[in-house]
Amino acid sequence: MRGIVSREIGGKVVNFHFGTAMFEQLEEKGLRLSNFKDAMSEKMFSTTTEILYQAAIAWCKVNKKDVDFDRVDVTCWVDEMGINEAVNLITEGLRVLEKNPKALENQG
């Protein structure tokens, strides 16, 4: 499935799903793709935590797994990874939204 990113954090593999389920939850919180950059500039830590939290919950829901973490756990994940790696993880997950240049060539 597209948009899946996994990381070992604190000796445990944590999975994130950057897709529609995550974006729906973020929109409910007022965070949209169009304002990611502004949100990251204004509130980097809380925005990073919220995106990762919703992406991890989305992975659990899509895969019918129990959610065995909360927002505080996600803040600990960010602390363990470091803010730069956490932002890189989000960037990696969001690459799924980039247009596929080969598909565009085939439409041609």
MILUMTI-303784 format. One record per residue: residue number from 1; residue in three letters; chain; x, y, z of N, C-alpha, C, O, CB in turn. Coordinates in Angstrom, 2 decimals, always signed. Glycine has a CB too. Example, Ala and Ser with C-alpha at 12.3 -4.5 7.8 and 13.67 -1.06 7.14 Angstrom:
2
+-----+------+------+---------+---------+---------+---------+---------+---------+---------+---------+---------+---------+---------+---------+---------+---------+---------+
| pos | code | unit |   neast |  nnorth |     nup |  caeast | canorth |    caup |   ceast |  cnorth |     cup |   oeast |  onorth |     oup |  cbeast | cbnorth |    cbup |
+-----+------+------+---------+---------+---------+---------+---------+---------+---------+---------+---------+---------+---------+---------+---------+---------+---------+
|   1 |  ALA |    A |  +13.19 |   -5.69 |   +7.80 |  +12.30 |   -4.50 |   +7.80 |  +13.20 |   -3.30 |   +7.80 |  +14.24 |   -3.32 |   +8.46 |  +11.31 |   -4.47 |   +9.05 |
|   2 |  SER |    A |  +12.85 |   -2.25 |   +7.08 |  +13.67 |   -1.06 |   +7.14 |  +12.90 |   +0.03 |   +7.87 |  +13.41 |   +1.14 |   +8.04 |  +14.08 |   -0.60 |   +5.72 |
+-----+------+------+---------+---------+---------+---------+---------+---------+---------+---------+---------+---------+---------+---------+---------+---------+---------+
END
This chain:
108
+-----+------+------+---------+---------+---------+---------+---------+---------+---------+---------+---------+---------+---------+---------+---------+---------+---------+
| pos | code | unit |   neast |  nnorth |     nup |  caeast | canorth |    caup |   ceast |  cnorth |     cup |   oeast |  onorth |     oup |  cbeast | cbnorth |    cbup |
+-----+------+------+---------+---------+---------+---------+---------+---------+---------+---------+---------+---------+---------+---------+---------+---------+---------+
|   1 |  MET |    A |   +0.84 |   -1.17 |   +0.00 |   +0.00 |   +0.00 |   +0.00 |   +0.89 |   +1.24 |   +0.00 |   +1.91 |   +1.28 |   +0.69 |   -0.96 |   +0.00 |   +1.22 |
|   2 |  ARG |    A |   +0.51 |   +2.22 |   -0.76 |   +1.28 |   +3.47 |   -0.86 |   +1.14 |   +4.28 |   +0.42 |   +0.13 |   +4.19 |   +1.13 |   +0.82 |   +4.31 |   -2.07 |
|   3 |  GLY |    A |   +2.16 |   +5.07 |   +0.72 |   +2.11 |   +5.99 |   +1.84 |   +2.46 |   +5.38 |   +3.18 |   +2.24 |   +6.00 |   +4.22 |   +0.77 |   +6.56 |   +1.93 |
|   4 |  ILE |    A |   +3.00 |   +4.16 |   +3.18 |   +3.38 |   +3.49 |   +4.43 |   +4.86 |   +3.77 |   +4.70 |   +5.72 |   +3.56 |   +3.85 |   +3.11 |   +1.96 |   +4.36 |
|   5 |  VAL |    A |   +5.13 |   +4.23 |   +5.92 |   +6.50 |   +4.45 |   +6.36 |   +6.63 |   +3.79 |   +7.73 |   +5.75 |   +3.94 |   +8.58 |   +6.86 |   +5.99 |   +6.42 |
|   6 |  SER |    A |   +7.71 |   +3.06 |   +7.93 |   +7.96 |   +2.39 |   +9.21 |   +9.30 |   +2.85 |   +9.77 |  +10.25 |   +3.10 |   +9.02 |   +7.93 |   +0.84 |   +9.05 |
|   7 |  ARG |    A |   +9.36 |   +2.96 |  +11.08 |  +10.61 |   +3.32 |  +11.76 |  +10.72 |   +2.50 |  +13.04 |   +9.72 |   +2.21 |  +13.69 |  +10.68 |   +4.85 |  +12.06 |
|   8 |  GLU |    A |  +11.94 |   +2.15 |  +13.38 |  +12.18 |   +1.55 |  +14.69 |  +12.42 |   +2.71 |  +15.66 |  +13.34 |   +3.51 |  +15.49 |  +13.40 |   +0.54 |  +14.68 |
|   9 |  ILE |    A |  +11.57 |   +2.77 |  +16.66 |  +11.65 |   +3.85 |  +17.65 |  +11.58 |   +3.20 |  +19.03 |  +10.61 |   +2.53 |  +19.35 |  +10.50 |   +4.91 |  +17.45 |
|  10 |  GLY |    A |  +12.61 |   +3.41 |  +19.82 |  +12.62 |   +2.83 |  +21.16 |  +12.58 |   +1.32 |  +21.16 |  +12.01 |   +0.71 |  +22.06 |  +11.47 |   +3.36 |  +21.95 |
|  11 |  GLY |    A |  +13.18 |   +0.70 |  +20.14 |  +13.23 |   -0.75 |  +20.06 |  +11.96 |   -1.40 |  +19.52 |  +11.83 |   -2.62 |  +19.54 |  +13.51 |   -1.31 |  +21.40 |
|  12 |  LYS |    A |  +11.02 |   -0.58 |  +19.03 |   +9.75 |   -1.10 |  +18.51 |   +9.52 |   -0.50 |  +17.12 |   +9.78 |   +0.68 |  +16.89 |   +8.55 |   -0.75 |  +19.47 |
|  13 |  VAL |    A |   +9.02 |   -1.32 |  +16.20 |   +8.69 |   -0.81 |  +14.87 |   +7.35 |   -0.10 |  +14.95 |   +6.35 |   -0.66 |  +15.40 |   +8.66 |   -1.97 |  +13.81 |
|  14 |  VAL |    A |   +7.35 |   +1.14 |  +14.50 |   +6.13 |   +1.95 |  +14.46 |   +5.80 |   +2.22 |  +13.00 |   +6.67 |   +2.61 |  +12.22 |   +6.31 |   +3.29 |  +15.27 |
|  15 |  ASN |    A |   +4.54 |   +2.00 |  +12.63 |   +4.09 |   +2.17 |  +11.26 |   +3.22 |   +3.41 |  +11.14 |   +2.44 |   +3.73 |  +12.04 |   +3.33 |   +0.93 |  +10.78 |
|  16 |  PHE |    A |   +3.36 |   +4.09 |  +10.01 |   +2.60 |   +5.30 |   +9.73 |   +1.97 |   +5.15 |   +8.34 |   +2.61 |   +4.65 |   +7.42 |   +3.50 |   +6.57 |   +9.81 |
|  17 |  HIS |    A |   +0.72 |   +5.59 |   +8.21 |   +0.05 |   +5.56 |   +6.92 |   -0.34 |   +6.98 |   +6.55 |   -1.24 |   +7.57 |   +7.15 |   -1.19 |   +4.62 |   +6.94 |
|  18 |  PHE |    A |   +0.36 |   +7.52 |   +5.55 |   +0.08 |   +8.85 |   +5.05 |   -0.89 |   +8.70 |   +3.89 |   -0.48 |   +8.48 |   +2.75 |   +1.39 |   +9.60 |   +4.62 |
|  19 |  GLY |    A |   -2.16 |   +8.83 |   +4.18 |   -3.19 |   +8.65 |   +3.17 |   -4.49 |   +9.33 |   +3.58 |   -4.50 |  +10.18 |   +4.47 |   -3.44 |   +7.16 |   +2.92 |
|  20 |  THR |    A |   -5.56 |   +8.96 |   +2.93 |   -6.85 |   +9.61 |   +3.11 |   -7.33 |   +9.58 |   +4.55 |   -7.83 |  +10.60 |   +5.04 |   -7.88 |   +8.95 |   +2.23 |
|  21 |  ALA |    A |   -7.20 |   +8.46 |   +5.23 |   -7.67 |   +8.38 |   +6.63 |   -6.94 |   +9.40 |   +7.50 |   -7.56 |  +10.05 |   +8.35 |   -7.45 |   +6.95 |   +7.20 |
|  22 |  MET |    A |   -5.65 |   +9.54 |   +7.31 |   -4.88 |  +10.53 |   +8.07 |   -5.33 |  +11.94 |   +7.73 |   -5.55 |  +12.76 |   +8.62 |   -3.38 |  +10.37 |   +7.79 |
|  23 |  PHE |    A |   -5.48 |  +12.23 |   +6.43 |   -5.86 |  +13.58 |   +6.03 |   -7.25 |  +13.96 |   +6.52 |   -7.48 |  +15.11 |   +6.88 |   -5.80 |  +13.71 |   +4.52 |
|  24 |  GLU |    A |   -8.18 |  +13.01 |   +6.53 |   -9.51 |  +13.30 |   +7.07 |   -9.42 |  +13.73 |   +8.53 |  -10.07 |  +14.70 |   +8.93 |  -10.42 |  +12.07 |   +6.94 |
|  25 |  GLN |    A |   -8.63 |  +13.03 |   +9.31 |   -8.49 |  +13.38 |  +10.73 |   -7.79 |  +14.71 |  +10.91 |   -8.18 |  +15.50 |  +11.78 |   -7.73 |  +12.29 |  +11.48 |
|  26 |  LEU |    A |   -6.77 |  +14.98 |  +10.11 |   -6.08 |  +16.26 |  +10.20 |   -7.00 |  +17.41 |   +9.82 |   -6.95 |  +18.48 |  +10.43 |   -4.84 |  +16.26 |   +9.30 |
|  27 |  GLU |    A |   -7.85 |  +17.21 |   +8.81 |   -8.80 |  +18.24 |   +8.42 |   -9.77 |  +18.55 |   +9.55 |  -10.15 |  +19.71 |   +9.75 |   -9.57 |  +17.82 |   +7.17 |
|  28 |  GLU |    A |  -10.16 |  +17.53 |  +10.30 |  -11.03 |  +17.75 |  +11.46 |  -10.35 |  +18.64 |  +12.50 |  -11.02 |  +19.34 |  +13.26 |  -11.42 |  +16.41 |  +12.09 |
|  29 |  LYS |    A |   -9.03 |  +18.61 |  +12.53 |   -8.24 |  +19.43 |  +13.47 |   -7.87 |  +20.79 |  +12.86 |   -7.17 |  +21.58 |  +13.49 |   -6.97 |  +18.67 |  +13.88 |
|  30 |  GLY |    A |   -8.34 |  +21.05 |  +11.62 |   -8.05 |  +22.32 |  +10.97 |   -6.74 |  +22.37 |  +10.22 |   -6.31 |  +23.43 |   +9.76 |   -8.05 |  +23.39 |  +11.98 |
|  31 |  LEU |    A |   -6.09 |  +21.23 |  +10.07 |   -4.81 |  +21.16 |   +9.37 |   -5.03 |  +20.56 |   +7.99 |   -5.42 |  +19.40 |   +7.86 |   -3.76 |  +20.33 |  +10.18 |
|  32 |  ARG |    A |   -4.75 |  +21.37 |   +6.97 |   -4.93 |  +20.93 |   +5.60 |   -3.60 |  +20.98 |   +4.87 |   -2.67 |  +21.66 |   +5.30 |   -5.98 |  +21.80 |   +4.87 |
|  33 |  LEU |    A |   -3.52 |  +20.26 |   +3.78 |   -2.29 |  +20.26 |   +2.98 |   -1.89 |  +21.67 |   +2.60 |   -0.70 |  +22.00 |   +2.59 |   -2.47 |  +19.41 |   +1.73 |
|  34 |  SER |    A |   -2.86 |  +22.50 |   +2.30 |   -2.57 |  +23.86 |   +1.86 |   -1.95 |  +24.72 |   +2.96 |   -1.33 |  +25.74 |   +2.67 |   -3.83 |  +24.52 |   +1.37 |
|  35 |  ASN |    A |   -2.10 |  +24.31 |   +4.24 |   -1.51 |  +25.12 |   +5.30 |   -0.45 |  +24.38 |   +6.12 |   -0.10 |  +24.83 |   +7.21 |   -2.60 |  +25.61 |   +6.23 |
|  36 |  PHE |    A |   +0.06 |  +23.25 |   +5.60 |   +1.10 |  +22.51 |   +6.31 |   +2.32 |  +23.38 |   +6.57 |   +2.84 |  +23.42 |   +7.69 |   +1.51 |  +21.28 |   +5.50 |
|  37 |  LYS |    A |   +2.77 |  +24.08 |   +5.54 |   +4.00 |  +24.88 |   +5.66 |   +3.83 |  +25.96 |   +6.74 |   +4.71 |  +26.14 |   +7.58 |   +4.37 |  +25.53 |   +4.30 |
|  38 |  ASP |    A |   +2.71 |  +26.67 |   +6.70 |   +2.46 |  +27.70 |   +7.71 |   +2.35 |  +27.10 |   +9.10 |   +2.89 |  +27.64 |  +10.06 |   +1.18 |  +28.48 |   +7.37 |
|  39 |  ALA |    A |   +1.65 |  +25.97 |   +9.21 |   +1.49 |  +25.32 |  +10.52 |   +2.84 |  +24.87 |  +11.06 |   +3.10 |  +25.01 |  +12.26 |   +0.55 |  +24.11 |  +10.41 |
|  40 |  MET |    A |   +3.70 |  +24.34 |  +10.20 |   +5.03 |  +23.91 |  +10.64 |   +5.86 |  +25.11 |  +11.09 |   +6.64 |  +25.02 |  +12.04 |   +5.75 |  +23.15 |   +9.51 |
|  41 |  SER |    A |   +5.71 |  +26.24 |  +10.40 |   +6.45 |  +27.44 |  +10.78 |   +5.97 |  +27.99 |  +12.12 |   +6.77 |  +28.44 |  +12.94 |   +6.33 |  +28.51 |   +9.69 |
|  42 |  GLU |    A |   +4.67 |  +27.97 |  +12.33 |   +4.08 |  +28.56 |  +13.53 |   +4.21 |  +27.65 |  +14.76 |   +4.53 |  +28.11 |  +15.85 |   +2.62 |  +28.87 |  +13.29 |
|  43 |  LYS |    A |   +3.97 |  +26.36 |  +14.55 |   +3.94 |  +25.41 |  +15.67 |   +4.58 |  +24.09 |  +15.23 |   +3.89 |  +23.09 |  +15.05 |   +2.48 |  +25.17 |  +16.18 |
|  44 |  MET |    A |   +5.88 |  +24.10 |  +15.06 |   +6.58 |  +22.95 |  +14.49 |   +6.37 |  +21.67 |  +15.30 |   +6.06 |  +20.62 |  +14.74 |   +8.06 |  +23.24 |  +14.39 |
|  45 |  PHE |    A |   +6.54 |  +21.76 |  +16.62 |   +6.49 |  +20.54 |  +17.43 |   +5.08 |  +19.97 |  +17.52 |   +4.88 |  +18.76 |  +17.35 |   +7.01 |  +20.82 |  +18.83 |
|  46 |  SER |    A |   +4.09 |  +20.82 |  +17.77 |   +2.73 |  +20.29 |  +17.89 |   +2.19 |  +19.82 |  +16.54 |   +1.44 |  +18.85 |  +16.47 |   +1.80 |  +21.36 |  +18.47 |
|  47 |  THR |    A |   +2.57 |  +20.51 |  +15.46 |   +2.14 |  +20.08 |  +14.13 |   +2.78 |  +18.75 |  +13.76 |   +2.11 |  +17.85 |  +13.26 |   +2.48 |  +21.15 |  +13.08 |
|  48 |  THR |    A |   +4.08 |  +18.62 |  +14.01 |   +4.79 |  +17.37 |  +13.73 |   +4.17 |  +16.23 |  +14.52 |   +3.92 |  +15.15 |  +13.98 |   +6.29 |  +17.50 |  +14.07 |
|  49 |  THR |    A |   +3.93 |  +16.46 |  +15.80 |   +3.33 |  +15.43 |  +16.65 |   +1.95 |  +15.04 |  +16.14 |   +1.62 |  +13.86 |  +16.08 |   +3.24 |  +15.91 |  +18.11 |
|  50 |  GLU |    A |   +1.14 |  +16.02 |  +15.78 |   -0.23 |  +15.74 |  +15.31 |   -0.23 |  +14.93 |  +14.02 |   -0.99 |  +13.97 |  +13.88 |   -1.01 |  +17.04 |  +15.10 |
|  51 |  ILE |    A |   +0.63 |  +15.30 |  +13.07 |   +0.70 |  +14.57 |  +11.81 |   +1.12 |  +13.12 |  +12.05 |   +0.51 |  +12.19 |  +11.53 |   +1.67 |  +15.25 |  +10.83 |
|  52 |  LEU |    A |   +2.18 |  +12.93 |  +12.84 |   +2.64 |  +11.56 |  +13.12 |   +1.61 |  +10.76 |  +13.90 |   +1.41 |   +9.58 |  +13.64 |   +3.96 |  +11.59 |  +13.89 |
|  53 |  TYR |    A |   +0.95 |  +11.40 |  +14.85 |   -0.09 |  +10.73 |  +15.64 |   -1.21 |  +10.24 |  +14.72 |   -1.61 |   +9.08 |  +14.79 |   -0.66 |  +11.69 |  +16.72 |
|  54 |  GLN |    A |   -1.69 |  +11.12 |  +13.87 |   -2.79 |  +10.74 |  +12.98 |   -2.35 |   +9.70 |  +11.95 |   -3.13 |   +8.82 |  +11.58 |   -3.34 |  +11.97 |  +12.26 |
|  55 |  ALA |    A |   -1.10 |   +9.78 |  +11.47 |   -0.60 |   +8.78 |  +10.51 |   -0.47 |   +7.41 |  +11.18 |   -0.76 |   +6.39 |  +10.55 |   +0.76 |   +9.23 |   +9.93 |
|  56 |  ALA |    A |   -0.03 |   +7.38 |  +12.44 |   +0.09 |   +6.10 |  +13.15 |   -1.28 |   +5.51 |  +13.46 |   -1.48 |   +4.31 |  +13.33 |   +0.88 |   +6.29 |  +14.47 |
|  57 |  ILE |    A |   -2.23 |   +6.35 |  +13.85 |   -3.60 |   +5.88 |  +14.09 |   -4.20 |   +5.35 |  +12.79 |   -4.84 |   +4.31 |  +12.78 |   -4.48 |   +7.01 |  +14.69 |
|  58 |  ALA |    A |   -3.98 |   +6.08 |  +11.70 |   -4.51 |   +5.64 |  +10.40 |   -3.98 |   +4.26 |  +10.04 |   -4.73 |   +3.41 |   +9.56 |   -4.15 |   +6.65 |   +9.30 |
|  59 |  TRP |    A |   -2.68 |   +4.02 |  +10.28 |   -2.12 |   +2.70 |   +9.97 |   -2.83 |   +1.62 |  +10.81 |   -3.20 |   +0.57 |  +10.29 |   -0.59 |   +2.67 |  +10.25 |
|  60 |  CYS |    A |   -3.03 |   +1.89 |  +12.08 |   -3.71 |   +0.93 |  +12.96 |   -5.12 |   +0.65 |  +12.47 |   -5.53 |   -0.51 |  +12.40 |   -3.75 |   +1.44 |  +14.40 |
|  61 |  LYS |    A |   -5.87 |   +1.69 |  +12.14 |   -7.26 |   +1.51 |  +11.71 |   -7.35 |   +0.76 |  +10.39 |   -8.17 |   -0.15 |  +10.25 |   -7.94 |   +2.87 |  +11.57 |
|  62 |  VAL |    A |   -6.52 |   +1.13 |   +9.43 |   -6.54 |   +0.47 |   +8.13 |   -6.18 |   -1.02 |   +8.27 |   -6.70 |   -1.86 |   +7.54 |   -5.56 |   +1.16 |   +7.16 |
|  63 |  ASN |    A |   -5.29 |   -1.32 |   +9.21 |   -4.83 |   -2.70 |   +9.40 |   -5.54 |   -3.43 |  +10.54 |   -5.13 |   -4.52 |  +10.93 |   -3.35 |   -2.70 |   +9.66 |
|  64 |  LYS |    A |   -6.61 |   -2.81 |  +11.06 |   -7.45 |   -3.43 |  +12.11 |   -6.63 |   -3.83 |  +13.33 |   -6.80 |   -4.91 |  +13.90 |   -8.16 |   -4.67 |  +11.55 |
|  65 |  LYS |    A |   -5.73 |   -2.93 |  +13.73 |   -4.88 |   -3.15 |  +14.91 |   -5.33 |   -2.20 |  +16.03 |   -5.82 |   -1.11 |  +15.76 |   -3.38 |   -2.93 |  +14.57 |
|  66 |  ASP |    A |   -5.15 |   -2.64 |  +17.26 |   -5.46 |   -1.78 |  +18.40 |   -4.45 |   -0.63 |  +18.46 |   -3.26 |   -0.81 |  +18.20 |   -5.44 |   -2.58 |  +19.72 |
|  67 |  VAL |    A |   -4.95 |   +0.53 |  +18.81 |   -4.09 |   +1.69 |  +19.03 |   -3.57 |   +1.57 |  +20.46 |   -4.33 |   +1.71 |  +21.42 |   -4.85 |   +3.06 |  +18.79 |
|  68 |  ASP |    A |   -2.27 |   +1.32 |  +20.59 |   -1.67 |   +1.10 |  +21.91 |   -0.72 |   +2.24 |  +22.29 |   +0.28 |   +2.02 |  +22.98 |   -0.93 |   -0.24 |  +21.94 |
|  69 |  PHE |    A |   -1.04 |   +3.47 |  +21.84 |   -0.22 |   +4.64 |  +22.11 |   -1.15 |   +5.85 |  +22.19 |   -2.31 |   +5.79 |  +21.78 |   +0.89 |   +4.84 |  +21.02 |
|  70 |  ASP |    A |   -0.61 |   +6.93 |  +22.72 |   -1.37 |   +8.18 |  +22.76 |   -0.46 |   +9.32 |  +22.31 |   +0.68 |   +9.09 |  +21.92 |   -1.94 |   +8.45 |  +24.20 |
|  71 |  ARG |    A |   -0.97 |  +10.54 |  +22.36 |   -0.19 |  +11.69 |  +21.89 |   +1.11 |  +11.85 |  +22.68 |   +2.14 |  +12.23 |  +22.10 |   -1.01 |  +12.96 |  +22.00 |
|  72 |  VAL |    A |   +1.08 |  +11.58 |  +23.96 |   +2.31 |  +11.71 |  +24.76 |   +3.36 |  +10.72 |  +24.26 |   +4.54 |  +11.06 |  +24.19 |   +2.02 |  +11.47 |  +26.26 |
|  73 |  ASP |    A |   +2.94 |   +9.51 |  +23.92 |   +3.88 |   +8.55 |  +23.35 |   +4.51 |   +9.11 |  +22.07 |   +5.71 |   +8.95 |  +21.83 |   +3.18 |   +7.21 |  +23.05 |
|  74 |  VAL |    A |   +3.70 |   +9.75 |  +21.24 |   +4.21 |  +10.30 |  +19.99 |   +5.22 |  +11.41 |  +20.27 |   +6.22 |  +11.53 |  +19.55 |   +3.06 |  +10.84 |  +19.12 |
|  75 |  THR |    A |   +4.99 |  +12.22 |  +21.30 |   +5.99 |  +13.24 |  +21.64 |   +7.31 |  +12.58 |  +22.03 |   +8.38 |  +13.10 |  +21.73 |   +5.49 |  +14.14 |  +22.80 |
|  76 |  CYS |    A |   +7.23 |  +11.44 |  +22.68 |   +8.45 |  +10.69 |  +23.04 |   +9.13 |  +10.15 |  +21.79 |  +10.36 |  +10.13 |  +21.71 |   +8.12 |   +9.53 |  +24.01 |
|  77 |  TRP |    A |   +8.34 |   +9.71 |  +20.80 |   +8.93 |   +9.25 |  +19.54 |   +9.70 |  +10.39 |  +18.88 |  +10.81 |  +10.20 |  +18.38 |   +7.82 |   +8.72 |  +18.59 |
|  78 |  VAL |    A |   +9.09 |  +11.58 |  +18.88 |   +9.75 |  +12.74 |  +18.28 |  +11.05 |  +13.05 |  +19.03 |  +12.07 |  +13.34 |  +18.41 |   +8.81 |  +13.98 |  +18.29 |
|  79 |  ASP |    A |  +10.99 |  +12.98 |  +20.36 |  +12.20 |  +13.22 |  +21.14 |  +13.28 |  +12.19 |  +20.81 |  +14.46 |  +12.54 |  +20.68 |  +11.88 |  +13.17 |  +22.64 |
|  80 |  GLU |    A |  +12.88 |  +10.93 |  +20.67 |  +13.84 |   +9.88 |  +20.37 |  +14.47 |  +10.05 |  +18.99 |  +15.68 |   +9.91 |  +18.82 |  +13.17 |   +8.51 |  +20.47 |
|  81 |  MET |    A |  +13.62 |  +10.35 |  +17.98 |  +14.11 |  +10.52 |  +16.61 |  +14.86 |  +11.83 |  +16.43 |  +15.82 |  +11.91 |  +15.67 |  +12.96 |  +10.45 |  +15.63 |
|  82 |  GLY |    A |  +14.41 |  +12.84 |  +17.14 |  +14.86 |  +14.20 |  +16.88 |  +13.90 |  +14.86 |  +15.92 |  +13.32 |  +14.20 |  +15.05 |  +16.31 |  +14.23 |  +16.33 |
|  83 |  ILE |    A |  +13.73 |  +16.16 |  +16.07 |  +12.74 |  +16.87 |  +15.25 |  +13.07 |  +16.80 |  +13.76 |  +12.16 |  +16.70 |  +12.94 |  +12.65 |  +18.32 |  +15.68 |
|  84 |  ASN |    A |  +14.35 |  +16.84 |  +13.40 |  +14.72 |  +16.79 |  +11.98 |  +14.32 |  +15.46 |  +11.35 |  +13.77 |  +15.43 |  +10.25 |  +16.23 |  +17.01 |  +11.81 |
|  85 |  GLU |    A |  +14.59 |  +14.35 |  +12.04 |  +14.21 |  +13.04 |  +11.51 |  +12.70 |  +12.89 |  +11.46 |  +12.17 |  +12.28 |  +10.53 |  +14.82 |  +11.92 |  +12.36 |
|  86 |  ALA |    A |  +12.00 |  +13.44 |  +12.45 |  +10.53 |  +13.37 |  +12.45 |   +9.95 |  +14.11 |  +11.25 |   +9.02 |  +13.62 |  +10.61 |   +9.96 |  +13.95 |  +13.76 |
|  87 |  VAL |    A |  +10.50 |  +15.28 |  +10.96 |  +10.05 |  +16.04 |   +9.79 |  +10.41 |  +15.30 |   +8.51 |   +9.63 |  +15.29 |   +7.56 |  +10.67 |  +17.47 |   +9.79 |
|  88 |  ASN |    A |  +11.58 |  +14.68 |   +8.46 |  +11.98 |  +13.88 |   +7.29 |  +11.03 |  +12.70 |   +7.09 |  +10.71 |  +12.36 |   +5.95 |  +13.42 |  +13.37 |   +7.45 |
|  89 |  LEU |    A |  +10.58 |  +12.08 |   +8.18 |   +9.63 |  +10.97 |   +8.09 |   +8.33 |  +11.46 |   +7.45 |   +7.77 |  +10.79 |   +6.59 |   +9.37 |  +10.36 |   +9.49 |
|  90 |  ILE |    A |   +7.85 |  +12.62 |   +7.88 |   +6.63 |  +13.19 |   +7.30 |   +6.83 |  +13.48 |   +5.82 |   +5.97 |  +13.18 |   +5.00 |   +6.22 |  +14.47 |   +8.05 |
|  91 |  THR |    A |   +7.97 |  +14.07 |   +5.49 |   +8.27 |  +14.38 |   +4.09 |   +8.27 |  +13.11 |   +3.26 |   +7.72 |  +13.08 |   +2.16 |   +9.64 |  +15.10 |   +3.97 |
|  92 |  GLU |    A |   +8.89 |  +12.06 |   +3.77 |   +8.92 |  +10.77 |   +3.07 |   +7.50 |  +10.24 |   +2.87 |   +7.16 |   +9.77 |   +1.78 |   +9.76 |   +9.74 |   +3.87 |
|  93 |  GLY |    A |   +6.68 |  +10.32 |   +3.91 |   +5.31 |   +9.84 |   +3.80 |   +4.46 |  +10.64 |   +2.83 |   +3.59 |  +10.08 |   +2.16 |   +4.66 |   +9.86 |   +5.14 |
|  94 |  LEU |    A |   +4.71 |  +11.93 |   +2.74 |   +3.92 |  +12.79 |   +1.87 |   +4.34 |  +12.69 |   +0.40 |   +3.62 |  +13.16 |   -0.48 |   +4.02 |  +14.23 |   +2.33 |
|  95 |  ARG |    A |   +5.48 |  +12.10 |   +0.14 |   +5.91 |  +11.95 |   -1.25 |   +4.91 |  +11.15 |   -2.08 |   +4.89 |  +11.25 |   -3.30 |   +7.28 |  +11.26 |   -1.31 |
|  96 |  VAL |    A |   +4.09 |  +10.37 |   -1.42 |   +3.07 |   +9.60 |   -2.12 |   +2.12 |  +10.52 |   -2.88 |   +1.48 |  +10.10 |   -3.84 |   +2.28 |   +8.71 |   -1.14 |
|  97 |  LEU |    A |   +2.02 |  +11.76 |   -2.45 |   +1.10 |  +12.70 |   -3.08 |   +1.67 |  +13.35 |   -4.32 |   +0.95 |  +13.98 |   -5.09 |   +0.72 |  +13.77 |   -2.09 |
|  98 |  GLU |    A |   +2.99 |  +13.20 |   -4.52 |   +3.60 |  +13.79 |   -5.70 |   +3.09 |  +13.11 |   -6.95 |   +2.80 |  +11.91 |   -6.96 |   +5.13 |  +13.69 |   -5.63 |
|  99 |  LYS |    A |   +2.97 |  +13.88 |   -8.00 |   +2.49 |  +13.32 |   -9.26 |   +3.52 |  +12.35 |   -9.82 |   +4.73 |  +12.55 |   -9.68 |   +2.19 |  +14.44 |  -10.28 |
| 100 |  ASN |    A |   +3.03 |  +11.34 |  -10.44 |   +3.87 |  +10.33 |  -11.07 |   +4.21 |  +10.82 |  -12.49 |   +3.34 |  +10.83 |  -13.36 |   +3.15 |   +8.94 |  -11.10 |
| 101 |  PRO |    A |   +5.46 |  +11.22 |  -12.73 |   +5.82 |  +11.76 |  -14.05 |   +5.62 |  +10.75 |  -15.18 |   +5.26 |  +11.15 |  -16.29 |   +7.25 |  +12.22 |  -14.04 |
| 102 |  LYS |    A |   +5.84 |   +9.47 |  -14.94 |   +5.65 |   +8.46 |  -15.99 |   +4.19 |   +8.37 |  -16.40 |   +3.88 |   +8.22 |  -17.59 |   +6.15 |   +7.09 |  -15.51 |
| 103 |  ALA |    A |   +3.28 |   +8.46 |  -15.42 |   +1.85 |   +8.42 |  -15.72 |   +1.46 |   +9.62 |  -16.57 |   +0.66 |   +9.50 |  -17.49 |   +1.02 |   +8.39 |  -14.41 |
| 104 |  LEU |    A |   +2.04 |  +10.78 |  -16.27 |   +1.74 |  +11.98 |  -17.05 |   +2.25 |  +11.83 |  -18.49 |   +1.59 |  +12.27 |  -19.43 |   +2.36 |  +13.21 |  -16.38 |
| 105 |  GLU |    A |   +3.43 |  +11.22 |  -18.65 |   +3.99 |  +10.99 |  -19.99 |   +3.07 |  +10.09 |  -20.80 |   +2.87 |  +10.31 |  -22.00 |   +5.38 |  +10.36 |  -19.90 |
| 106 |  ASN |    A |   +2.49 |   +9.07 |  -20.14 |   +1.63 |   +8.12 |  -20.84 |   +0.31 |   +8.74 |  -21.27 |   -0.33 |   +8.24 |  -22.19 |   +1.37 |   +6.91 |  -19.97 |
| 107 |  GLN |    A |   -0.11 |   +9.83 |  -20.60 |   -1.35 |  +10.47 |  -20.97 |   -1.21 |  +11.28 |  -22.25 |   -2.19 |  +11.58 |  -22.92 |   -1.84 |  +11.35 |  -19.85 |
| 108 |  GLY |    A |   +0.05 |  +11.64 |  -22.59 |   +0.40 |  +12.45 |  -23.58 |   +0.16 |  +12.83 |  -24.86 |   +0.84 |  +13.72 |  -25.37 |   +1.09 |  +12.31 |  -23.64 |
+-----+------+------+---------+---------+---------+---------+---------+---------+---------+---------+---------+---------+---------+---------+---------+---------+---------+
END
